[in-house]
Amino acid sequence: MIYRFFIGGNIGTVTKGNLYTVINGVWVPSISSLQLGHNGTTWVPDNTIRYTLTGADYGAIVSALSGTYLDATSSMDNFGNFDRRSGGDAYWSDDMVVEALNIVLNIIDSSAAEEQKYVVTFDVFTGSSGTEDFAMIKIGGEWVRQ
């Protein structure tokens, strides 16, 4: 059911919606929510999960990739972020970040279904502290950037 709801004041009305089920003769709202995304043509269910890296995630990346990216993982180990200043020894390129996020996503959701989507937020250093988001999707058993 989708309906217009009057809030009042300067806000006026908003559109709300929910799935209802009849249980013992009473309409009961669903306790689950449905997330939608637009595919360019129509609205479709969107099961994207938002995830923010934790200290343990950075540790797992360092452990897995220190033999491959010594300077970058050393910096990550010290500062708990991805150094995104291009040209530096500790720089994490987009491809390196995707490789690192594969490690984390395989740990937190090893049995993810094909086409499962995540938006992963991680700490960065670009001259100042901040965050970046990478949209990832599981395709052919691998996590790829969207």
N, C-alpha and C positions, 0 to 999 in steps of 0.2 A: 504494500500500500504506500502510495506517495501522496502527500498532502501539504497544503500551505498552512503554516502555523503563525499566528499573530503574537509577536513578542511585545510590541508596544513601543512607545517613545520614538526616538529617531530611527530605530532599526526597522520597525514595521513588521513585515511578514518574511518568513524564510520557508524554503522548501525542505521538508523532512520526509523520511521514508523508513520503512522497516518491514520485515517479513513477519506475518502473524500466522499462528496455528491454532485451531480449535482443540482445546483439551478439556474434556469433561463438560462440554457445552459452553466454554468460556474462551473468548479470543485472547491469546497470550502472545506478547511480543517475543520475537526470537532473541536469545541472548548472544547470538553470534552476529557479526557484522559482515557485510559484503563490500568489498573494495572494487571499484570499477576503474578502468582505464580506457582511453579512446584510441583505437587503432588506426585512425585517419578516416574511417568510414562509419563505424558504429561503436557503441559502448560495449565493452566485454569485461568479464570478471578478471581482476588483476590480483594475483597472489604474491605480489612483490613483498619481500621481507626487508625491513630496514634494520641494519646492524652497525654498531659502532665498535671499532677495535678496542680491546682491553689491553692492559699491561701484559697479561699472559699471551695474548695474540702476538704482540711485538716480540716477546721472548721466543715463541714458536718459530717466527720468521727468522730471527737471528740464528737459532739452532739449525734450521733447515738450510739456510742460504749463506752462512758465514764462510763456507769453503769456496763459494762461487763469487760472492760480492763482499770481500773483506772490508773495504773502506765503508761501504754503504751500511753494512750490518753493524760494524763497529760504532758508527755514528748513531744508528738506531738504538743500539744497546745503551749508549751513553745518554741519549736525549729522549728516547721513547717516541720517535716520529720518523717520517720519511723526509729526507733532505731533498727538496725539489728545486734547488738552485742549480740550473743547468751549467755544465762546464766544470763543476767541482768534483773532486775525487769521490765524495760520498753521495753524489747525485743518484736519485732513483728515477729512471726513465719510466714512461707509461708501461712499457713491456715488463720492466722489472716489478712494478707495482702489481700488475696483473698476475705475475708469477707468485708474488708474495700472497696476494689475496686468494689464489688457488689453494695455497697451504692452509690458510685459515678456514676457508669455506669447506674444505675437505675434512677438517677437524670438527667444525661445529655442525655440519650437515652432510655427513659422508654418504647418506642414503638418499640425498635429494633426488627428486624425480627430474626427468628430462624437461627442460625449459623452465625449471624453477628460477625465479629472479630474485636478486638481492640488490639493494643499494647499500654499499658499504661506505661508512664515514670513517676517515682516519686522520690523525694529526700529521701536519706538515710543517716544515720550516722553509720559508721562502725569503728569508731576511727578517721575517717576524713570524710568530706562531699563528697557525690557522688550521683549518680543516679542508679536506676535499672529499667529494663523493664520487665513487665509481659505480656505475650500474653494471652488474654482472648477470649472466644467464648461463645455465648449464646446457651445453650443446655437445652431443656425442661423448658424454661422460667427462667433458672438460668445462671449466669455468672460463668464459670469454667476456670481454668487455662489450657492452651494447653501444 
